[in-house]
Amino acid sequence: MGMTAGEKKAWGKGFEEGVNSVEEGLPGWFGTFADMMTLLFAFFVLLAAISTMDPVKLQEMANSQGKSLGSKIKAQGKAEEEGEFEPIKNLAAMKKEMKEAIEEMKKENPSGDPPIDIETSAKGLIVNIKGDFAFPSGKADMKKELEKLLDTEIIPRIQASPFQVEVAGHSDSDPMPKKWQKFYKSNWELSAARGATVVRYMIEKGVPAPRLLAAGYGDWYPRGIDSVKKVNPMYNPLTLTWEDPVVRVDKQGNETVMPTVLSLNSTKKQKSANRRIQITFINPPHHGKKKGLSGKAAKDAELRDRTATNYMDD
C-alpha cells in the first residue's frame, strides 16, 4: 500500500532535516589524526634511512625464527668428512663457524688469547687476525703461524662458502722507521703488501682469484671507528682526521668531539689491536630484479650471483 500525500511530505521533510544535521566534510578530529600518522610515518622512514643494517644479525634473527629474509634455509646435507666443511650458505652460519674455531683455540691454549676475533658490520662478517701474530715487524712475509691458521681455519671455510672475500692490511699510527723505508715508504705500502701476500697465498691454495680482493688501509681505519658509527649513525668515517678533532654541535648546542687517528692509537693496547689483517666475508648482493635492474643488466647481475653460488656447490 502506497504512502498518502501527507506521509510523503512528512518523510521528505524528515529526510531533509537529517541531511542538514550532518556537517559537510570530514570530522574535525580526523585532520589532526591524519597529520599525526603522516609525521609518524616520516619519522620511521628517517630512522630506517640513517640506520646501518647489519646483514649478519639480520640473518641470525631470520634463522632463529626458522625462516630467512631474502633466501631459503636448506636442511643440512650429509655429515662432514674429516677435514672438510659442509656448505656455509649465509653470513650467520659463517659467524657460527668462526665462533666455534675461536672456542677451539681457547681450549688448546687456555693461557693466551686467540689470535683472531670476529665482528659484524654493514659490509659483512669481519675476521681480525693480530698483525704481530701474522707478520714480523716491518715485513710482509707471513709467519708460519699465519700459514697454519689460514690452512686449517680460514681457507677451508672460504672454499665452503659463496662469499667474495676482502683481505686488508691495517697498521698503527707510528711512522715507518727509516731502516724499513727502503722497502716500504709508509704504512700504506706495508699494509697493502701484507693484504696482497695473504691473497696470493690463498690463490696458491686453491681459492678462485675472482673471489678475492687485496686492500691496504694503512693507519686510517683504526679499530673503534665502527663502534662510533653504531653509536652515532650519522658519523661518516671518511671525515676522520689525524690529530685535530672535528667538533659536532647539535641543535641544542651540545658539542661532541669526534675521534681522531691518534686518539684511537693512544695506548699500546690500541696500537696492537690496530696492527691486523682483516678478512671480510662480504654481504652478497641481491639479484638483478631486486636491485631494480632490467634487461641485460639484470641478467648480468643474476649471472654473477649464480657464479658465486656455484663456487659453494662445487
C-alpha positions as CSV (number, residue, x, y, z in Angstrom):
1,M,0.0,0.0,0.0
2,G,1.5,3.4,-1.0
3,M,2.0,6.4,1.2
4,T,-0.5,9.1,1.3
5,A,0.4,12.7,0.2
6,G,0.8,13.7,3.9
7,E,3.1,10.8,4.7
8,K,5.2,11.6,1.6
9,K,5.5,15.2,2.7
10,A,6.5,14.2,6.3
11,W,9.0,11.7,5.0
12,G,10.6,14.2,2.7
13,K,10.8,16.8,5.5
14,G,12.4,14.3,7.9
15,F,15.0,13.3,5.2
16,E,15.9,16.9,4.5
17,E,16.3,17.6,8.2
18,G,18.6,14.6,8.6
19,V,20.8,15.6,5.7
20,N,21.1,19.2,7.0
21,S,22.0,17.9,10.5
22,V,25.3,16.4,9.2
23,E,28.2,18.8,8.7
24,E,29.9,18.8,5.3
25,G,33.5,17.3,5.1
26,L,35.4,15.1,7.5
27,P,35.1,15.4,11.3
28,G,37.4,17.9,12.9
29,W,39.5,15.3,14.8
30,F,40.3,13.5,11.5
31,G,42.7,16.1,10.2
32,T,44.7,16.1,13.4
33,F,44.8,12.2,13.3
34,A,46.0,12.2,9.7
35,D,48.7,14.7,10.5
36,M,50.0,12.6,13.4
37,M,50.1,9.4,11.3
38,T,51.9,11.2,8.5
39,L,54.5,12.5,10.9
40,L,55.0,9.1,12.5
41,F,55.5,7.5,9.0
42,A,58.1,10.2,8.1
43,F,59.8,9.6,11.5
44,F,60.2,5.8,10.9
45,V,61.3,6.3,7.3
46,L,64.0,8.7,8.6
47,L,65.1,6.1,11.2
48,A,65.4,3.5,8.5
49,A,67.3,5.8,6.2
50,I,70.0,6.7,8.8
51,S,70.3,3.2,10.3
52,T,73.1,0.8,9.4
53,M,71.7,-2.6,8.6
54,D,73.8,-5.5,9.9
55,P,73.3,-8.4,7.5
56,V,74.8,-10.9,9.9
57,K,72.5,-10.1,12.8
58,L,69.5,-9.9,10.3
59,Q,70.3,-13.4,9.1
60,E,70.7,-14.7,12.7
61,M,67.3,-13.3,13.6
62,A,65.8,-14.9,10.5
63,N,67.4,-18.3,11.4
64,S,66.1,-18.1,14.9
65,Q,62.6,-17.8,13.6
66,G,63.0,-20.8,11.3
67,K,62.8,-18.7,8.2
68,S,65.0,-16.5,6.1
69,L,64.7,-12.9,4.9
70,G,65.5,-12.9,1.2
71,S,66.8,-16.5,0.9
72,K,65.7,-20.1,1.8
73,I,67.4,-22.0,4.6
74,K,68.0,-25.5,3.4
75,A,68.4,-28.6,5.6
76,Q,72.0,-29.7,6.1
77,G,73.2,-32.5,3.9
78,K,75.4,-35.5,4.8
79,A,77.7,-35.3,7.8
80,E,81.0,-33.6,7.0
81,E,84.0,-35.8,6.4
82,E,87.1,-35.3,8.5
83,G,89.0,-32.1,7.5
84,E,86.1,-30.9,5.3
85,F,83.3,-28.4,5.9
86,E,79.7,-28.5,4.9
87,P,78.5,-25.7,2.6
88,I,78.3,-22.4,4.5
89,K,75.4,-20.7,2.9
90,N,74.9,-17.4,4.8
91,L,76.8,-15.0,7.0
92,A,75.1,-16.2,10.2
93,A,76.4,-19.7,9.5
94,M,79.9,-18.3,8.8
95,K,79.8,-16.4,12.1
96,K,78.8,-19.6,14.0
97,E,81.7,-21.5,12.3
98,M,84.3,-18.8,13.2
99,K,83.0,-18.7,16.8
100,E,83.5,-22.4,17.1
101,A,87.0,-22.1,15.7
102,I,87.8,-19.4,18.3
103,E,86.5,-21.6,21.1
104,E,88.7,-24.5,20.0
105,M,91.7,-22.2,20.0
106,K,90.9,-21.2,23.6
107,K,90.7,-24.8,24.7
108,E,94.0,-25.6,23.0
109,N,95.7,-22.6,24.6
110,P,93.9,-21.6,27.8
111,S,96.7,-19.2,29.0
112,G,96.6,-17.0,25.9
113,D,94.2,-15.0,23.8
114,P,93.2,-16.4,20.4
115,P,95.0,-14.7,17.5
116,I,91.6,-13.9,15.9
117,D,88.3,-12.3,16.8
118,I,85.2,-11.5,14.8
119,E,82.8,-8.6,14.4
120,T,80.0,-7.7,12.1
121,S,79.2,-4.6,10.1
122,A,77.0,-3.5,7.2
123,K,79.8,-4.8,4.9
124,G,79.6,-8.3,6.2
125,L,81.4,-10.6,8.7
126,I,84.9,-9.5,9.7
127,V,87.7,-11.7,11.0
128,N,90.5,-9.8,12.6
129,I,93.9,-11.5,12.8
130,K,96.5,-10.0,15.0
131,G,99.3,-8.4,13.0
132,D,102.0,-9.3,15.5
133,F,100.9,-12.9,15.2
134,A,100.8,-12.8,11.4
135,F,103.9,-10.9,10.3
136,P,107.3,-9.9,11.5
137,S,107.7,-6.2,12.3
138,G,108.1,-4.1,9.2
139,K,107.8,-7.1,6.8
140,A,105.2,-8.6,4.5
141,D,106.5,-12.2,4.8
142,M,103.9,-14.3,6.5
143,K,104.9,-16.2,9.7
144,K,104.4,-20.0,9.8
145,E,101.7,-19.4,12.4
146,L,99.6,-17.4,10.0
147,E,100.0,-20.0,7.2
148,K,98.8,-22.7,9.6
149,L,95.8,-20.6,10.7
150,L,94.9,-19.9,7.0
151,D,95.3,-23.6,6.1
152,T,93.2,-25.0,8.9
153,E,90.6,-22.4,9.7
154,I,90.2,-19.7,7.1
155,I,90.8,-21.1,3.6
156,P,88.6,-24.3,4.1
157,R,85.7,-22.0,5.2
158,I,86.2,-19.7,2.2
159,Q,86.1,-22.7,-0.1
160,A,82.9,-24.0,1.5
161,S,81.1,-20.6,1.2
162,P,79.8,-18.4,-1.7
163,F,81.1,-15.1,-0.5
164,Q,83.6,-12.7,-2.0
165,V,86.4,-12.0,0.4
166,E,88.4,-8.8,1.1
167,V,91.8,-9.2,2.7
168,A,93.0,-5.9,4.1
169,G,96.2,-4.9,5.9
170,H,96.0,-2.3,8.7
171,S,98.6,-0.6,10.8
172,D,99.0,1.6,13.9
173,S,99.8,5.3,13.7
174,D,103.6,5.0,14.3
175,P,105.6,6.3,11.3
176,M,107.6,3.9,9.3
177,P,111.2,3.7,10.7
178,K,113.9,4.8,8.4
179,K,115.6,1.4,8.3
180,W,112.4,-0.1,6.8
181,Q,111.6,2.8,4.4
182,K,113.9,1.3,1.7
183,F,111.3,-1.5,1.4
184,Y,108.1,0.4,2.3
185,K,107.9,4.2,2.4
186,S,104.9,4.3,4.6
187,N,102.2,2.3,6.4
188,W,100.1,2.4,3.3
189,E,102.6,0.4,1.3
190,L,103.3,-2.1,4.1
191,S,99.6,-2.7,4.9
192,A,98.8,-3.2,1.2
193,A,101.7,-5.6,0.7
194,R,100.5,-7.7,3.6
195,G,97.0,-7.9,2.2
196,A,98.3,-8.9,-1.2
197,T,100.6,-11.5,0.4
198,V,97.7,-13.2,2.1
199,V,95.6,-13.1,-1.1
200,R,98.5,-14.6,-3.2
201,Y,98.8,-17.4,-0.6
202,M,95.1,-18.1,-0.7
203,I,95.1,-18.3,-4.5
204,E,98.1,-20.8,-4.4
205,K,96.0,-22.9,-2.0
206,G,93.1,-23.1,-4.5
207,V,90.8,-20.2,-3.7
208,P,89.5,-18.8,-7.1
209,A,91.2,-15.4,-7.7
210,P,87.9,-13.6,-8.7
211,R,86.6,-14.1,-5.2
212,L,89.5,-12.2,-3.6
213,L,90.2,-8.5,-3.0
214,A,93.5,-7.2,-1.6
215,A,93.5,-3.9,0.2
216,G,95.6,-1.7,2.4
217,Y,94.1,0.8,4.8
218,G,97.3,1.9,6.5
219,D,96.6,3.7,9.8
220,W,93.4,5.3,8.6
221,Y,90.9,2.8,9.7
222,P,91.7,2.1,13.4
223,R,89.6,-0.2,15.5
224,G,86.9,1.8,17.2
225,I,85.6,3.6,14.2
226,D,82.8,1.0,13.6
227,S,81.8,1.4,17.3
228,V,81.4,5.1,16.8
229,K,79.3,4.5,13.7
230,K,77.0,2.2,15.7
231,V,76.5,4.8,18.4
232,N,76.1,7.7,16.0
233,P,74.7,6.5,12.7
234,M,75.2,10.0,11.2
235,Y,79.0,9.7,11.7
236,N,81.0,9.4,8.5
237,P,84.3,7.6,8.9
238,L,85.6,9.4,5.8
239,T,85.7,12.6,7.9
240,L,88.3,11.1,10.2
241,T,91.2,13.4,10.9
242,W,94.8,12.7,12.1
243,E,95.1,14.9,15.1
244,D,92.8,17.9,15.2
245,P,89.4,16.6,16.2
246,V,86.2,17.7,14.4
247,V,83.6,19.1,16.8
248,R,79.9,18.5,16.0
249,V,77.3,20.8,17.5
250,D,73.6,19.7,17.6
251,K,70.5,21.9,17.6
252,Q,70.6,22.1,21.4
253,G,74.1,23.4,21.3
254,N,75.7,20.2,22.7
255,E,79.2,19.6,21.4
256,T,80.6,16.2,20.5
257,V,84.3,15.7,19.8
258,M,84.8,13.2,17.0
259,P,87.7,10.6,17.3
260,T,91.0,11.1,15.5
261,V,93.6,8.6,14.3
262,L,95.9,9.5,17.2
263,S,93.2,9.3,19.8
264,L,92.5,5.7,18.7
265,N,96.2,4.9,18.9
266,S,96.9,6.5,22.3
267,T,97.8,3.3,24.1
268,K,100.0,0.2,23.4
269,K,96.9,-2.0,23.5
270,Q,95.1,0.2,20.9
271,K,98.2,0.1,18.6
272,S,98.5,-3.6,18.9
273,A,94.8,-4.1,18.0
274,N,95.2,-1.7,15.0
275,R,98.1,-3.8,13.6
276,R,95.9,-6.5,12.0
277,I,94.9,-8.4,8.9
278,Q,91.2,-8.1,8.3
279,I,89.4,-10.7,6.3
280,T,85.8,-9.7,5.4
281,F,83.2,-12.1,4.1
282,I,81.3,-9.5,2.0
283,N,77.5,-9.5,2.2
284,P,76.4,-10.8,-1.2
285,P,74.3,-8.5,-3.5
286,H,70.7,-9.2,-4.3
287,H,69.7,-10.5,-7.7
288,G,69.2,-8.0,-10.5
289,K,65.5,-7.9,-10.2
290,K,65.7,-6.9,-6.5
291,K,68.1,-4.1,-7.5
292,G,65.6,-2.6,-9.8
293,L,67.6,-3.6,-12.8
294,S,66.1,-4.9,-16.1
295,G,67.2,-6.5,-19.3
296,K,70.9,-7.2,-19.8
297,A,71.9,-5.6,-16.6
298,A,69.6,-7.8,-14.6
299,K,70.8,-10.9,-16.4
300,D,74.5,-10.0,-15.7
301,A,73.7,-9.4,-12.0
302,E,72.0,-12.8,-11.7
303,L,74.9,-14.5,-13.6
304,R,77.3,-13.1,-11.0
305,D,75.1,-14.4,-8.2
306,R,74.8,-17.8,-9.7
307,T,78.6,-17.9,-10.3
308,A,79.2,-17.2,-6.6
309,T,76.7,-20.0,-5.7
310,N,78.4,-22.4,-8.0
311,Y,81.7,-21.9,-6.1
312,M,79.9,-23.1,-2.9
313,D,78.1,-26.0,-4.6
314,D,81.4,-27.2,-6.1
